[in-house]
Amino acid sequence: MPQDSPESQRYRLASLTDKRALSKLGIIGLVVLIIVMCFAYAGGWLWADRLSQAKVIDGFELANGGVHSGFRRNHAKGVCVTGSFESNGAGARLSRATVLSPGSFAVAGRISLAGGHPGAADEPTDVRAMGLRILPPTGEEWRTAMIDLPVFVVRDPESFYEQLLATKLDPATGKPDPAKVAAFSNAHPEFAAAMKVVKSNPFSSGFANANYNSLIAFRFVNAAGVVTPVRWSMVATDPFAPEAADQAKGPDKNYLFDDLIARLARGPVQWHLVVTIAKPGDATDDATIRWPADREHVDVGTLTLDRAETEAPGNCRDINFDPLALPAGIESSDDPLLSLRSAGYSESFTRREGEKKTPSAVQVPVTGKGP
């Protein structure tokens, strides 16, 4: 059989090389397409009716009368706080996280009210919130966002979105439409049950004497790899007092914040970080269900806040208190609200970072004792 000429061999080799190159390009193109499709799926671009983080934040904007430039889409009204967390080491048997080993760690935080109106007047039944960024010297940080409700009122992202629309304020009355709220409650018996628990617990007279709860379960992992489902609370050392009936009747629209600023001017405010340990069978995927009161509680340290600051560039204004920003030794649970919160916080942060900033309604004096 005659042999190929040198020119023919070179042609066949070049052709084979071209085919291999095209094959590699095809594989690379397929990988890129898969990545793009994953991003499209996560962003909700493939199906218009899929609940995406953008759709949730659109819902917040709709419920709060539009966009309030530069502010969070929820918990828009707030003040920055700083201080420290003193870990007593009692949490080390549950988690290998540095923030739970003995030591003192810097804290940057934010105290806020639920709602998307940054200039709304403080109300007695406003949900109080505490966001914290605990910063150990190792570089691993712990971000957590808590509220003063005893349970959350919905158990999954879809219910959250439906509740957001059902409780949208009617421009004519300034209140939610009772018919829509009733319809949502009838369709979600867990909401009605959770609201009974919420209404049975009075609101505190201020931020400093409120207890703040994670509500959502997490997993602590210790040095031996043992996993423990937990929830946690910041339990105030200032004595609890319910809000007085006439507390909100004065002319001060920011009375809850002004009371906190005045309280910090008198001295530091403290909370104990108390971890609640689940037992087998306790719900870790449903924040509407309270764990039994007899569960083990472990005091793992003390939070001390000693200063308040007006929101400004470089302080808590620009912190995303993503609940999934966790150090090694603390992990997410199977609660579906965690991914909703993390994605929603990210979407809100992205939107407001690209907007013109307007001054906060809460202004902290920069002279005199304290903040």
N, C-alpha and C positions, 0 to 999 in steps of 0.2 A: 504494500500500500504506500502510495507516495506521501512523503512528509510535507507538512505545511511549510510554506516559505517563511522566512523571518518576518516579512511584512504581515502575513496572515496571522502568525502567532501573536505579533504585537497587537493586531486588531482585536483578536479574541480575548487577549488579556485586558485590553482597555475596556472592551464591552463587559467583561465579567466584573471589572472594578466598578464601572458605572452602575451595574445592577446592584452590587453590594452597597454602594453609596446611596442609591435610591432606596434600598431596603432599610438602611439605617435612618435615612431621613423620614421614611414612612413611620418607623417606630417612634422616633422623636416627636413627629407630628401627632401621633396617637396619644402619647403621654401628655403633651401640651394640651390637647383637646380634652382629655380626661380631667386635667387640673382645672381648666377653664370651666368645664361642666360642673365640677365640684364647687367652685366659687359661685357659679350661677345658681346652683341648688341652694347653697347656704344663704345667699343673698335674696332668695325668693324670686329670681328672674325667670324661672322656667314655667312656673304656674302662678297665675295672677291671684288665685284664691288661697295660696299657701301662706300660712302665718309666718312672716319673716320679721327680723328685727326692725326693718324699715317700716313695715306695716304697723307694728306695735307703737313705734315712736310717732308715726302719722296719727295714730289713735290718740296719743297723749296731746298732740297739738290740736286735734279736733276737739277733744274734751275740754281743753283749756283756752278756747277762743282764739287759736292761732299761734303764731310763733312769737316768743318773747326773746328778742335778739340777744344772744350771748349767754343765755341762762339754761340750766338743766331743764329737761322736759318734765321731770318730776322732782320734787324737793327743790324747787327753784329758789325759795327764800331760805337763806342760811347765813351762818357766820363761821369763820375759821377759829379753831382752837388749837393750842399746843400744850404739850406736857410730857409725861413719861409713863411707862408701864413697868412696874416692879414685879417681876416674876418671883414667886416664893419657892419654885422648884417642885411643888406638889403635882404639877401636870406632867413631869418628866416620865413618870411610870406609864402614862397614857400615850405620849407623843414625843418623838425625838426632835421636834421643832426647836430651833434655837431660842425662839421667843418664850418657850415654856421651861427652859433651863434657868437656874437661878441667875438673876442679873437685872439691871435696869436698862430700858431701851427707850429711845426717843419716839415721840408720837406726834404726828400731824393729823388733825381731824377736822370734822365739820359737824355742826349742830344745825338741824334744819326741820322744816315742817313739810309734810306731804302736800302735793299740789303743784301745779305748773304756773301759778301766777306769782311772780317775784315780788309784787307790791301789795299782795292781798293782806288785809288786816288779820292779825292773829285771832284765832277762835278757840273757845274752851275745848272743843272736841277735835281739834287738829291733831293728826298723828305726829308725834315727835320722833325724831330720828337722830342717830349718831353714826357717822362714818369715821373709821379710824385707819391710819396707815402706821403700823408699828415697824420700826426700823432697827433691827439688830446690826451690829458692826460687821457681820459676815456678808452682808449684801442681800441676803434673802429677806424679803419683807412679807408682812401679813396685812392684807387689806380686808376689812370686814365692814358691813353695813347692817345696822340693827334698827328696829323700831320698837315703840313702847306698847304694842299690842301683845296680848297673851297668845294669840294664834293668828295665822294668816287667814284671809277670808275666802280664798280660792285655792285649788290644788294643782292646776295645770295651766300651761300657757294659753290654751284656747279659752278656758273659762275666764282667765285674767283679761283677755282682750274683750270678750263679751261683756264682762262686768264694767270695763272701762267705758264702753259705748252706752251701756244701760244707765250709768250714773253721770253721764254728760250733763252739765248744767244747762238748764233752759234759760236763754237770754232774757226772756220775759219775767221769770220769777227769781233767777239766780240760784235755783235749786234743781236737783234731778227730777225728772218726770216720774211721779209715783207709780204710774201704770207700767213703765218700762222696768223700774226697780222690782216691782212685784212679779212681773213676768220672769225676770231673770232669777229671782229668789225661788219661784215655783219650779223652775227648770233645774235648779241647782240646790238640792236639799242640804248639801254640805256647807253652802254659803249661809243659809238660814241658821244652821246649827252653830257655825263659827260666829255669826253676828250675836247670837245669844250670849256666848262666852265673852265677847268683846264688851257688850253692853253691861255685863255683870261686874266689870272691872272699871272703877272710876278713873278718870284721867287725873294726873298729878297737877299740882298748882304751878309747876314750872318745869324747865329742863333739868335743873340740878337735882331734883328729888324724884325723877322718873327712872324706872328700870327699862333697859333696852335689851331686846331679845333677838337672837339669830333666827328663831322660828324654824328655819330650814336645817335639816340634819347634815352633818359632815362626818368624816371618818378620821379619827386619830390613829396614827401608826407609830408604835414605839420602836426602840432600838432593836428589839427581838423580832420585829415584823408583825406583832400582834395588832389586829385591827379592832378598834372600838368605835361604834357609832355614838355620836354625841350631838348635843345642842349646847349653846352657851348663852349667858346673860350677863349684862353689866348691872349689878345691883347697887343702888345708890346708898351712900352712907348718910347723906342728908335725910332727915326723917320725912316720910311720905305724908303729904297732906293733899286732899282733893281740892280741885280748883273751886274757889268760892263763886257763888252765883253772880256776884257783881264784879268779878275780877276783870271781865272784858268790857265793862260798860264805860270805862274812862275814855278820854280822847286819844290815848296812846295806842296807835295801830300796831306797834311793835312790842307790846308789853311783855310778852314771853321772852323775847330776845333781850330787851332792856333789863328785865329782872335778872337774867343770866349774867349779863355784863356787870351789873351792880354786885351780884353775888361773888363773881370772880375778883372784883376789886377789894372785897373784904377778906379774901383768902382762897387757897386752892379748893377745888371740888373733887371728890373721890368716888369711885365705884369699885366694887370687888368683881373680878371676872370669875363667875361661877359656871362650871361645866357640869351638865347633866348627862349621865351615862345611861344609855338605852339597855333594855333587856331583850332577849330574843322575842320576836313577835311585835315589838314596838314599831310603829310606822316610821320609816325613814324616807318615804316617797310622797308624803302627804302632810303639808304644813298646817292643814286645818285641824289636825288631830293633836290634842295635848297628850303628852306622856303622863302616866300616873304620877301622883305627887310623892309616892314612896321611892322613886328612883334615886340612886346615889348622886349626891351633889358634891363637887370638889371645888373649893376655893383655890384658884391657881395663881392669884396675884392681884395687885391693886393698880388701877388707872388713876392718875392724878392729872387734872387739867388746871393750869395756872394762868393762862392768858387767852384772851379773845382778840381777834383781828378782823377788820373789815376785809371782805373778799377783794383780792387784788392780784395782779400778775405775779406768779411765782409761789403763791401760797395755796391753800386748799381749793381755791377757785379752779385751778387747773389740774386737780387730781381726779382721776377716775377711780371711784371706790369699787372696783370690780371684785365681787365676792369669790371669784376663782383665781385671784392673785394670791396664791397660797405658798407657804414655805414647805420644804420637804418635811414630812411628818404630819401634815394636814392635807386631806384629800376631799374631793367632792363626793357626795352620796348619789343615790339614784333618784333624788328629787328632781323632777323635770323643770321646776322653777329656776334652778340654778343656771341652766343654759340660757333661759329666757332673760334673766337679769343680766348676765354677763354680756350677752349680745346686745341687749337694749341699752345698757350703759355705754357700750362702745359706740353704738349708732348716735346716741345723744351727744357724747363727747365729740365725735367727728363733726356733727352739725354745728354745735356751738363754738367750736374752735375756729371755724371759718366765718364766724359772724362778728359784726361790730359789737363791742362790749359796752354795756350801759351800767351805771353805778348801782350797787346793791341798795335795797331799801334799809338794810341794817348797817348803821354806821357806828363804829366803835371809837370813843374818844381816845386820843393819842397822848393826852397829858394827864397828870395827876397819878394817884396810886393805882396800881394794878394795870389793866389793859388800856 
